[in-house]
């Protein structure tokens, strides 16, 4: 067995000084396309009453992956940040990682709460393992910020080197909803630029024909399915169970 604390030590980190953050499923919306700027800006603002960066200067960020057949709660490592500075957000000073759209979208939901802002920087150490390391998070999913040395996570998968594969074309595209967050940037760009008719096929063979006509094309429509699969959005139709996606272009 290989544990995440060993992984940290091999990359020069002291587990007793590191916090592990398992973000919410809907936080994938800030990460789509491996967007370090958007996610970094989002992570630069936290509720003052429950800051995940308390008493630490290093944080490893994870996103939840789909629960396995035996109920295992897993998490996908996306990167490590150093906390350079922190202050009570006054709407004036911008954090080191800044994206105007993310700030407006996120802070609108926190208008009545005290917010802390942070200067974060993504570290190069272990960056090439982003979206490649999957850990067993354990049963404490509500405790989304944990000290690494007190909660040593078993690494259950180290994926092969991530490649920016070329988009295969609309007529030949096949993908899984559960893997949408890790699609290559070229795919994200292509699928967000155009809409059309598509076909969802469930593992049991059930089919659902849909149409993507709104903002961000196919990608915008399929993000909602992804959030359903991750348990963020409830949906009355049985399409929520469909996890295999085929796209039909017209």
N, C-alpha and C positions, 0 to 999 in steps of 0.2 A: 504494500500500500504506500501511496505517496500523498503527503498532506500539504495543505496550502502554506503552513508555517515554514516547511522546508523550502518551498518555492520562494517565499519571501526572503529567507536567509541566504539562499543562493544568489539573490539579486541585491544583496546588501542591506536589507531592511531588518530591523529588530521587531519581532512580532509584538513585544510588550508596548511598543510605541505606535502601533498601527491599528486603525479602526477599519472594520469591514462593513460596507454599506450595501445592503440589498434593497435597491430602489423598487418602487411600485411598478406593476405591469404596465400601467398607462404611461409611465415615464419613457417607454419605448418610443413614443411620439417625438421625443427630443433627440433620440439616438439614430433614427432611421438613416441608413447610408453611412454609418460610422462617423457621425458628425460630432467631432470633438469640441468644436466651438459652441454649438447650440447646447449640447449636454453639459459642457463645462460651465456655461453661463447659467443654465438652469440650476446646477448644483452649487452655484455661488450665492444662492439665497436660501435661507432656512428660517423656520420659525424660531424666535429667540427662546421660547419656553422649552423647546426640545431639540436643541442643536445636535446633529449627529457628529459634529467635529469637536465636541467637548474634550478638553484636555489632551488633544492630539495635534500633530502637525502633518501626519501622513494618513491618507484614506484610500483604500482600495474599493473601487466601485463595481457593483454587480447588478445584473438585471435578471429577474426570475425567468426560468425556462419552464416549459410545460412539465407537469407532474408526470412521473413515470407510472407504468402499470401497477407497481407495488406501492404507490403512494409517496414515493420519494420526492422531497422538496429540493429542487436543484437551483443553481444560479450560475449565470454566465459572466465571467470576468471581462470587463471592458477596458480597465486601465487604472492607474494610480495617480493621485494628485497630492501635491504638497500645499499645505495651508500657509500662505505667506503673511496674511494679515486678516483681521476681522474687526468689524465696527457695526454700530447700530445704523441701519439703512435710513438715510434721510432724503433719498431721491436725488441727491446731487452728485456725490462721488461715484464714479463708475468702477465696477470690479475689473480686474485684470483681463478676465475673459468676458467679453461683452457682446451681446446680440440684442438689438433694440426690440425685435419682434418677440423674442423669448421673455424679455423683461416685462413688456406690456401684458403678454398673455398670462404669465405666471403671477405677477404682482396684483393683477386685477382680482384674483381670488384671495388675496391676503390683505385687502385694504383696511380691515378692522383689526389686524393682528400685528404685534411687534415683530419686526423682521431684522435679522442680522445679515450682513453682506460679508463676503469673503473674497480675498484675492487668492485664486487657485492657479496652479500651473501643472499641466500634465507632464509627468516624468518619463524620460526615455527608457529607464530601467523597466524591463518586462513589457514594453509597449508592443513588441512583436508578438506577444501572446494575447493581445486583445481579440476577443470573440473566439478564442481557441480553448480556454481552460474552463471546464465545467466542474463545479464542486457540489457535494452533498451539503446543503445548508442546515439540515437538521429540522427539528420540530419547532424551533423558536422563530417562526417567520414574522411574528408581530414585532419582535425585537430586531428592527431592521438595521440598527447600528450596534456593532458588537466589537469588543476588544479581540484582536486576533489570537493573543496568547492564551486567552481563557476559552476560546471557541475554535479549536483547531479543526478546519474543514477538510474532509477527505476529498482528494481530487479523483473524480470518477471518469474523466475523459480529458485528453489533450488532443484536440483536433489537428489535422494536417495544416500545413501553411496555407493561410488564406490567400486566394488569388483573385485578382480583378478580372474575372472571366468576361469575355465579350458577350454582349447581348445576342442571343440566338436568332432574334427576329420575332415579330408578333405571331406569325403563323405557326412557328415551331416552339413557342414558349410553353414550358411546363414548370410548375413550382408548387411548393407546399406552403400553406398559410403559416404553419408553425415556424417556418424558417425565414419568414419575410424580413425580419429585422437584420438578418445577416446576408441578405442578397448583395451582390457587388454594386458599387456606386454607379457603374454604367447601366445596370439593370434598373436601378432606382430612377435614374434620370430619364431613361426611355419610357418606362411605365408611368411616370408622372407627367409626361408631356402630351399624352393622347388618350382618348377613351374609345369605347366600342362595346361589342357584345362579348360575353365570356361564359364559360361553363364551369361550374363547381361540381366535383365528383367526390362523394364520400367514400370512405374505406369499404362500406357495405354495398357500394354500387349506386346509391341514390344520386340523382343529378338535379342541379338547379341552374337555370339559365338566368343571367342577370345582365344589366346594362350600366356601364359607367359613363355618366354624362356630366358630372359635377367637376368641381375644382380638383386639380391634381390627377385627373384622368383615372386610369385603372388603379394606380397606387392609392389615391385618395379613397376610392371605394373599398379596396381590399384591406386597408388599414383597419377599418371598422370590423371586418371579419376577424382580423388578427386579434384585436382587443376582445372580441367575443371568445375566441379560443383560449385567451389568457385569463378569462373570467372577469374582465373589467366591465363589459357591457352585457346585460341580459337581453335576450331576444326571443320573442314568442314563437317564431318559425323554427323549423327543424334545421335550417341552414346553419345554425350555430354549431352543429356537430360535424360539419363538412370541413375537413382539414387538407384535402388534396385539391389543387387548383389547376385547371387547364384553361388557357386563354384562347378565345376564338376571335380573330380580328375581322371586322367588316367595315 
